[in-house]
Structure formats: structure tokens, C-alpha cells
Amino acid sequence: MLRIYFKKSLWKTQPTFRVEDNQAGWKSFPQAAGSTLLETVIYSAILALVAALTAQSFLAMSKTYASIRATRAVNISTVSAMERIIREIRLADTIDEAGSILSNDTGKLRIIAGASSTEFSLIGSDVYISENGGSFDPLTSSSSEILLMRFDKITASGTSKALRVTMETRAKVGHIQKQEKFYNTAVLRGSY
């Protein structure tokens, strides 16, 4: 019968193993200090695995952050412009069809509310507003580009008029690119 005992001596710096064998008596084997080559290889493999997982998690997190920033740029730019356009359409009495480009992807809208007029135009990749024939001011941010802005006239009865507004926006953050379409419809309150 083979029995193994481990004993750490207070006077020695290295622990010893003692093996008891019924035929041979007691034998002592000093334990080597440090680690074996196999242990070093295993520790290195575990460390490399943890480092690879950490790097992969960091890359996935940075991609997600860039995607969120691109989506946010698209939403903020388009929603703010769309809200202003819809508000002005609701306040308008009539559409100046001669000064507007309707049912076209590079749309232009000129609406009249009382004595004032408002014009929305897609110039380049930005939406601009002009009030009462004044200078054009941008409605969209420079972090995104408007690919199309379309105004479609809807006539439900002889007097009621509405406009459907379609905008497609793209934003790029790093190598991540987001593109979305937005739709909204508003009735000209002065038309009914």
C-alpha cells in the first residue's frame, strides 16, 4: 500500500513529500521550487484567452457606440427639421404651387400663412428655411446628410389640403453608416 504525506518543515524553506511503502519504508523527495514548463504554458494560454476576449469585447463595444452615435445623428437632425416643417404646414393657409416643387425627391415647399410665407428647400444635403423671402438658414445639422426630401399633396375634399413629407437621412460615424426614412403628414388648418 502506498501512502503520500506532505509536510512543511519550519526550518526548511522547501516542503517535502514523504512516501510510505510497506516494503521499502520511508522515502523523502524534495519538491522543486517554481513552476514546471507545462504550468507556464497553461498559464500563458489562459492569459492569452482572457486578453483575446477582452480585446473582442472592447471592439464590439466601440462598434456599438459608433452605431448609436450614427443613429442619434440621423434622428436628431431629421426629427428637428421634420417638426418645424410640420408645424409650419399646420399653420399655413395655402400652398404656393407655382413656387413649390411637389412629388419630387429634391422637393421644395412654399407655403403661405396670412401675409407671411415660408419656404423649405433641399440644397445640397441640408434642409434650409427662408421666411418672407429672407436668407436661407439651415434646419439640419452638419453631422448628417439629407438624401431626399419629398412633398406630396393630398386633397381629401374640395377644400381640405394636406401634405405628406418624406425625408431620407444618412449619417456616418467612423466606418459605421446609418440611413433611415421618415414620414409625416399634416393638414393645412387654413384650408378647412
C-alpha positions in Angstrom: 0.0 0.0 0.0 1.3 3.4 -1.0 0.7 6.5 1.2 1.8 10.0 0.4 2.3 12.6 3.1 3.0 16.3 2.7 4.9 18.0 5.4 6.2 21.6 5.5 9.1 22.0 7.8 9.5 25.1 9.8 13.3 25.0 9.5 13.5 24.2 5.8 12.4 26.5 3.0 11.2 23.7 0.7 8.3 21.4 1.6 9.0 17.7 1.3 6.9 14.8 0.2 7.2 11.5 2.0 6.1 8.3 0.5 5.4 5.3 2.7 5.7 2.0 1.1 5.2 -1.1 3.1 8.1 -2.9 1.5 10.7 -0.1 1.3 9.9 2.1 4.3 10.0 5.9 4.2 11.5 7.9 1.3 11.7 11.7 1.1 11.5 13.7 -2.1 12.1 17.4 -2.1 9.6 19.5 -4.1 11.2 21.7 -6.7 10.8 25.4 -6.3 8.9 27.4 -9.1 6.7 26.1 -11.8 7.1 23.5 -14.5 7.1 24.2 -18.2 3.6 22.7 -18.5 2.2 25.0 -15.8 3.8 28.0 -17.6 2.3 27.0 -20.9 -1.2 26.6 -19.3 -0.9 30.0 -17.6 0.2 31.7 -20.8 -2.7 30.1 -22.7 -5.2 31.2 -20.1 -3.8 34.8 -20.2 -3.9 34.9 -24.0 -7.5 33.7 -24.0 -8.5 36.4 -21.4 -6.7 39.1 -23.4 -8.4 38.0 -26.7 -11.8 38.0 -25.1 -11.1 41.5 -23.6 -10.0 42.9 -26.9 -13.0 41.4 -28.7 -15.4 42.9 -26.1 -13.7 46.3 -26.5 -14.1 46.2 -30.3 -17.7 45.1 -30.1 -18.4 47.9 -27.6 -16.8 50.6 -29.8 -18.8 49.4 -32.8 -22.0 49.6 -30.8 -21.1 53.1 -29.6 -20.4 54.3 -33.1 -23.7 52.8 -34.3 -25.6 54.5 -31.5 -24.0 57.8 -32.4 -24.8 57.5 -36.1 -28.5 56.6 -35.3 -28.7 59.5 -32.9 -27.3 61.9 -35.5 -29.9 60.7 -38.1 -32.8 61.0 -35.6 -31.9 64.4 -34.1 -31.3 66.0 -37.5 -34.3 64.7 -39.2 -36.8 64.9 -36.3 -36.0 68.6 -35.6 -36.3 69.5 -39.3 -39.5 67.4 -39.7 -41.1 69.0 -36.6 -40.5 72.5 -37.9 -41.8 71.7 -41.4 -45.0 70.0 -40.0 -45.6 72.9 -37.6 -45.4 75.5 -40.4 -47.7 73.3 -42.7 -50.3 73.2 -40.0 -50.2 77.0 -39.5 -50.4 77.6 -43.3 -53.5 78.7 -45.2 -52.4 77.6 -48.7 -49.6 76.0 -50.7 -47.9 78.2 -53.3 -47.8 75.5 -56.0 -46.0 77.8 -58.5 -43.1 78.3 -56.1 -43.0 74.7 -54.9 -41.6 71.5 -56.4 -44.0 68.8 -55.3 -43.8 65.0 -55.8 -40.0 65.2 -56.5 -37.2 63.8 -54.4 -35.4 67.2 -54.3 -38.6 68.9 -53.1 -39.2 72.5 -52.4 -42.2 73.8 -50.5 -43.5 77.3 -50.3 -46.5 77.8 -48.0 -48.4 81.0 -47.2 -49.9 81.8 -43.8 -51.7 85.1 -43.9 -49.3 87.8 -45.1 -46.2 85.7 -44.4 -44.6 83.0 -46.5 -42.2 80.2 -45.6 -40.1 78.2 -47.9 -38.3 74.9 -47.3 -35.6 73.7 -49.7 -33.2 70.9 -50.0 -29.9 72.5 -51.0 -27.1 70.0 -51.4 -27.5 67.7 -48.5 -29.1 70.1 -46.0 -32.6 71.4 -45.5 -32.9 75.2 -45.4 -35.8 77.5 -44.4 -36.5 81.0 -45.6 -39.1 83.2 -44.1 -40.8 86.1 -46.0 -38.2 85.9 -48.8 -35.2 86.4 -46.4 -32.0 84.5 -46.3 -31.9 80.7 -46.1 -31.0 79.2 -42.7 -30.1 75.5 -42.2 -32.5 73.3 -40.3 -30.4 70.2 -40.3 -27.0 69.6 -38.6 -23.8 69.0 -40.5 -23.3 65.6 -38.9 -25.9 64.1 -41.2 -26.9 64.4 -44.9 -30.4 64.5 -46.3 -30.7 62.3 -49.3 -34.2 63.2 -50.3 -37.0 65.5 -49.2 -40.3 64.9 -50.9 -43.7 66.8 -50.5 -46.8 65.1 -51.8 -50.1 67.0 -51.9 -53.2 65.2 -50.6 -56.6 66.6 -51.4 -59.4 64.9 -49.5 -62.3 67.1 -50.4 -62.8 70.3 -52.4 -61.4 72.5 -49.6 -59.1 70.3 -47.3 -55.5 70.1 -48.2 -52.7 68.1 -46.6 -49.0 67.4 -47.3 -47.1 64.2 -46.8 -43.5 64.8 -46.0 -40.8 62.2 -46.7 -37.2 62.6 -45.7 -34.3 60.1 -46.0 -31.3 60.9 -43.9 -27.8 59.3 -43.7 -25.1 59.7 -41.0 -21.6 58.3 -40.9 -19.6 57.9 -37.7 -16.2 56.3 -38.3 -16.9 53.3 -40.6 -20.5 52.9 -39.4 -23.2 54.3 -41.6 -26.9 54.6 -40.8 -29.6 55.5 -43.2 -33.4 55.9 -42.4 -36.6 57.2 -44.0 -39.0 59.4 -42.1 -42.7 60.1 -43.0 -45.2 62.6 -41.6 -48.5 64.1 -42.8 -50.1 67.4 -41.8 -53.3 69.1 -42.8 -53.2 72.8 -43.6 -55.5 74.2 -41.0 -56.3 77.3 -43.0 -57.7 75.1 -45.8 -60.7 73.7 -44.0 
